[in-house]
Amino acid sequence: MQAITVQDRDAGLARMSLTDIPYPHAAENDVIVQVHAAGFTPGELDWPATWTDRAGRDRTPSVPGHELSGVVTELGYGTTGLSVGQRVFGLADWTRDGTLAQYTAVEARNLAPLPADIDHTVAATLPISGLTAWQGLFDHGRLTTGQTVLIHGAAGGVGSIAVQLAREAGARVIGTGRASGRDRALALGVDTFIDLQTEKLEDAGEADVVFDTIGGDILDRSAALVRAGATLVTIVMPPKVQPKDGRAVFFVVEPDRARLAELAMRLRDGRLKPVVGAVRPLAEAPDALAPGKHTSGKTIIRVTED
């Protein structure tokens, strides 16, 4: 079968290529998914798990990509909860070959059923961004109705989903980002937008939850904006500056079938609208994902036509 592989950690995306590789094996509790659409996170080539297996052994050449939408073609021994021919979407495992391939092996528990009226291309934008937004706001940030949340990168992949979920939960939303993202953030429902290039972050005031997707100096300065007893949540790095009277949480997204199903229902109802960017075929993935390529929304690789 064909897949996109990376072979040189130092070269990164520059050594990404279309390659013939063996068909995957379905281990116990796995399924094989024929991938229809896949997502890619630019930073994943810096993750140790992209290059090693669970035992820390080198596994190059490696197939990147962890978000997928597709159809189950095979069940591993002992697999329950899914069936052959079923449409699914979700997260591929971090330490195995990923989703930029015609077929991939995935733990069944990492996948959720995909309703027939949701396009694979749209579904593939959601697993990492949707689960990260949900877990950051509600599992770690404990956001509730009537509170104020400050979302950094409000027009980005994770931030745009977080804005929509926070609004639905009845929170007041302050968004930050570049001036180019202002209109999108306001359309998604932020009450106030702060341009980090021309406006002072401190003018945002205090918040019950600060959700950071940017890191660096913005993360450090955000600690002062956390109300007493409130929470700073980041997905970038462990915070170096702690809130004076609050707490700080750094987390990595985890698979969650139940939450994926809830996100899919929001897609169907029109309550959630991921921002889909360029859609390119598998053979064009090295060019579409090359450094310096920037499109509005998340780039999706279309692997198999419906």
N, C-alpha and C positions, 0 to 999 in steps of 0.2 A: 504494500500500500504506500501511498505518498504522505509525506509529512514535512513540516518545516523543522529543521534541526539547527542547533547551535553547538559548536565544537570547541570554541576557544573562549574561555572566560575573560581573558584580557581584551580580546577583539570585540566581544559582546555582539551587538546587532550587526556589526560589519561582516561577521562570518555566519549570518543566518542564510540558509539555503533550502531549496526544495529537494528532498531526498527520498529514495525508496528505502523503506525500513520494514522489518517483519511485522506481521499482524500480531496484535497484542494477545496475551493470555489472560483469561478470566480466573483469578484466584478465588478462594473461598469468600463468599459474601460480596463478590464483585458483579458488575455487569459490563458487557461490551456495548458501547454506544457508537452508532454511526453518527458522526458529528455533522450537523447541518450548518451551524454557525458557532463561531468561537470568538472570545475576547482575549486581549493581551494587556498586561499591566507593564508599562515601560520599566519600572524599577525591579521587575522580578529577576532580571539577569544579574542583579547584585545579591540576590538571596542565596545563601549557601545550599538550600534544598533544591535549587535548580540544577545543581551540578553533582549532587551526591544522593545516595539512597538513605534509608532510615538508619543504616548501620554506619553511615559516614563514608561509604566507598564511592569512588568516582563512577559516574554513570554517563559520561559523555560518549557519543553525541546525545544530546538531550532535546526532547521536544518541549518547547515552552507553551505557555497559555494555560489558564486554569478555569476559565468560564466557558460553558458550553450549553448548547441546546441541540437536541437531536432525538434519535429513536433507538430504543433498546433492541439489540440484535442477538444477544446471547446472555445467559445467566450462568454465573459461577456456582459451584457446589454450595448448597445451603442458603442461597440467596432468596429472600422473601420480600414481599411488599411491592415488587415491580414485575412486569411481564414482558415477554418478547413482543415487539411491535408497538410498545407504549412510547408516547412522546414524553420526554423528560428535559429538565434543565437543572443546572446546579454547578458545583465546584469539583474539579478534578483534584486529586491528591497532590500535595506540595512536593513530595519526594519521589514521584513517578512521572513518566512521560505524560505530557499534558494534552491540550485540546487542539493545537494547530496541526491536526492529522485527520485522515479520513475516518479512522476508528481509534477509540481509546478505552482503556480499562479504568473503571471508576468504582469506588466503594458505593454500594447501593444506597447506604444511609446518607450520602452526600447529595443525592438527587431528589427532586420532587416532580410529581406529575405535571405536565404542561397542558393546559386546556387547548382544544383543537382550534379555537379562534384567536390564539396568540401566535404571531409570526415568530419563527425561530430567531430571526435577526434581532427583533426587539428583546426577546427573552435572554439572549446572550449578553445584553448590556447590563443585566440586573444582578447576577449572583454576588459578585464581590461588592459592588457599589451599594446594592440594596441591603445586604446583610450587614455590611460595615456601618451604614447609616443607622439601621435599626439598633444594632448592638451598642453603638456609641451613644445614641440618644437615650435609649430606654433601659438596656441592661446595665450599662456602666454609668451613664449620666443621670438615670432615674428621673427623666423629664416628665412633668405632669401638667395637666391643664392649668392655664393661668400663669405659668412661669415664663421667664424670658430666656431664650437661648441665643447665643452668639455663635454663628457658623462661619468659620474661615474657609474661603474657597467656595462660596455659596453657588457659583455658577458651574463648578466642576462636576466630575462624575459622581463622587460621593456626596459633595455638598449640595448638589441640586436635588438628589433624592432625600437628603436630610431635611432640606427646607420644606419639601412637600409633606413628609411624615410629621414634622413638627407642627406645621400649620393644621394638619388634620387632627392632631392631638390637642389643639386649642392653645398652643403656645404663641407668645409674641416672638417674632424672629428678626434678629439683626444679622445681616449678611455682610461679608467683606470679600474683597478681591480686586482685580484690575478693572479699570474703567470700561474695558471692552465687555465685561460680564455684567455690568449694571442692569441693562435692559432685560437680560434673561433672568437675573435674580429677582428683579421686581415683578416680572411676569409670573414667576413661580410662586410669589407670595411673600417675599420679605417685606417687613414693615419699614425698615431703614437699611440703606446700603452705604457702606463706607469704602471709598476708593483708597486702597492702601498706598498708592503712589502719591496721592495729593492731599489726603485727609489724615487726621490724627486718629489712630486706633483708640486712644484713650477717650475720645469723644463718644464712644459706644456706651460708656457707663457700665455698671455692674450687671452681671447675668447670673442666673441660677445654674446654667450649664454653658460652658464654653467648649465648643467642638472644633478641634484644630485638625486641618488636613494639609497644613503648609509647613509647620516646623520652624526651626531657626529662631531668628529674632522675634518673629511674630508669636511663636509659642512662649518664649521667655517673657515677653511683655504682657501676655494674656493672663499670667498668674495674678496680676494686680486687679484684674477685672472680675475675679470670682467672688461672689458674695459669701459672707460668713456661712459656713455649713454647706456650701455648694461645691460643684465639681468641675474640674478641668479635664477634658478627655482629648487624647491625641492618638493618631494612628501613625505618626511619623517617627518618633523617637521618645525614649524616656525623658520626661521633663527635667531640666537642670534647675529650674526655679519653681519652688512650690508655693501654692496659695497660702497666704498668712493664716487664714482661719477655715480653709477648705481642704479638699483632697485632690490629688492628681492621679490620673489613670492612663497608662499606655497599654494598648491591646492590639492583638492581631486577630482578624476576622476568623470565625469558626463556622464550619458547615452547620446548617440547621434546616432540616426538611420542613418542619412545621412553619417556620418563618418564611421560607421560600414560597410555600403554598399561599400564605397570607399576602405576600407581595404580588403573586400571580393574580389573586382575586382583585387587588387594587388596580392592576393593569386592565383587567377585563371591565371593571366598573368605570374606568376613566379617571380614577382618583390619583393615579400615579402615571407620570409620563417621562420615561427615560429619554435622554437626549442622544439620539443615534447620529453618528457622524458619517464618515465615509464607509461604504460597504464594498469590499474588494474580494476577488477570488483567491483561493489558497496560493496559486502560483505567483500572485502579485504581493503576497504578504511581506517578503523582504523589503520591497520598495515602499509599501504602505506604512510599515512600522519603522522605517529608517530614521535615524536621528535627524532632527530638524524638520521632520514632517509634522505639521500641525493643522488639524481640522477642528471645526466646531463640533463638539460632541465626541462620543467614543467611537473609535474605528473598530469595525466588526469585519472579521474574515468569514466570507461565505464559503463553506467547504463543500456542501452537497446541496444541489437544487432540490426543492420539494417535488 
